[in-house]
Amino acid sequence: MKKLYYLLLLSVFFTTISCFEDLDDNIKPNSASNATIQDFIYRGLNYFYLYKADTPELANDAFASEETKSAFINSYGSPEAFFDYLKSDQDRFSILVADYIELENALGGVTLNNGMEYGLVLYPDGSGNVFGYVRYILPNTDAAAVALQRGDIFNTINGEQLTETNFRSLLSPDTYTIGLATYDGTSVTPTNVTIELTKTAYTENPVYLQRTIVVNGERIGYLMYNAFTRDFDPQLNAAFAQFQSEGIQHLVLDLRYNGGGSVETAVDLSAMITGQFNNQTFYTEEWNADRQEEFSAPGLFNTEISNGDAINSLNLSQVYILTTNRTASASELVINGLTPYIDVKQVGDDTTGKFQASFLLYDAPAPIFSRSQANLTHTYAMLPLVFKTLNATGNTDFIDGLVPDISLREDFANLGILGAENEPLLAAAIAEIATTRSPNYNFSVLKEVGDSNMGNLLEGVMVVD
């Protein structure tokens, strides 16, 4: 029985995704009371929350009567305040959303996007001013049409200087105008060039860049992969088929901006890199004490992607993975899960430190909390942490992130071209593979304060499929 509920929950979640549009016609949002929504929050966290034991009120025997429990649930002024109270201090990642339709779109890789993927850093002068740097440009977007490129710098929005207190509000509108600048490692200088950008609905293919590089006779595959989006598993698998056909001997997997996503895709990607460990344990799960026996199931290396296609495996015994502190959740699962089996060389910066997984809970009966049975008087839903992952040797709880073997941060004054042999992080990996000289870098490290995924509901989320 313990696996039946788990499989049913996953089946209901993904079969209802295809029916969302039909159900949307019946939703009458904002007609539910706070008490109704807060009762759903309590029921969901009481049942599935990983850190249930940290909040005394979530204990099964916390209240002497249903009346006492109802009084507690109704004592909070908003669902958000109630959710925040029930969350554990250990929890940085559980989310409550008022509009699950937007969240469902995000799970499919659909967001409002102008195509400029950027990071935000503080000026080096201590002024509190902020500048943005372009990480990469998404194809067929507004940013691509105006020829923005990686390494471009901007410091104003609609003529107003970005600061550590205003950058979120300035960058939130669907349309805004950036003011370009230069950064020489010391000073930010405006160029008086402005560019207007508009966000539209966009579906991002996370398989961003693939190439094969030959250095000193070594065939090195390079893949920049920016999100674990299950709908694009065939494209990911096709990239590995291309690597197979080109006979690569080494792989550099660029996850520097990959904030995570599907657990199943992480397992499949790891099987694409290897292939020699089928049916061996990739990760195990730790749920709350009430759910552990019923729901815990190991994740195994496998031979098929989600649509049934055979995985194209490289059978490698070593992989180089490029990381920054933006690298999170499913990306970290790949690194941690592969480490007991092959030589994983991490190049870049410490990762985020996200080892817990979530799945989507709607206001519906336990244990499924399914979309098909959701209360149609509101559109609140939760993605709470439900279990943490451990690799085959039990490693978990890396709250400060995974530490690189080769430590190197990005230089905002010299980002380099993604996929180019002299791009600093890739060059460091190539130097180890092909015994070439790795360039020496000396630059001021600036504090990052945000990026283009600030409004992404799934930023840093690892989702059970």
Secondary structure, DSSP 8 states (H G I E B T S, - for coil): -HHHHHHHHHHHHHHHHTTHHHHHTT--TT-S-HHHHHHHHHHHHHHH-TTGGGSGGGSTTS-SSHHHHHHHHTTSSSHHHHHHHHS-TT-SS-EEES-HHHHHHHHTTEEEE-SEEEEEEE-TTSS-BEEEEEEEE-TTSHHHHTT--TT-EEEEETTEE-BTTTHHHHT-SSEEEEEEEEE-SS-EEEEEEEEEEE-EEEE--SEEEEEEEEETTEEEEEEEE--B-GGGHHHHHHHHHHHHHHT-SEEEEE-TT---BBHHHHHHHHHHH--S-TTSEEEEEE--TTTHHHH---EE--SB-TTS-B------SEEEEEE-TT--THHHHHHHHHTTTSEEEEEES------EEE--EESS-TTT--GGG--TT---EEE-EEEEEE-TT-----TT----SEE----TT----TT-TTSHHHHHHHHHHHT------------EEEETTTT-TTTT--B--
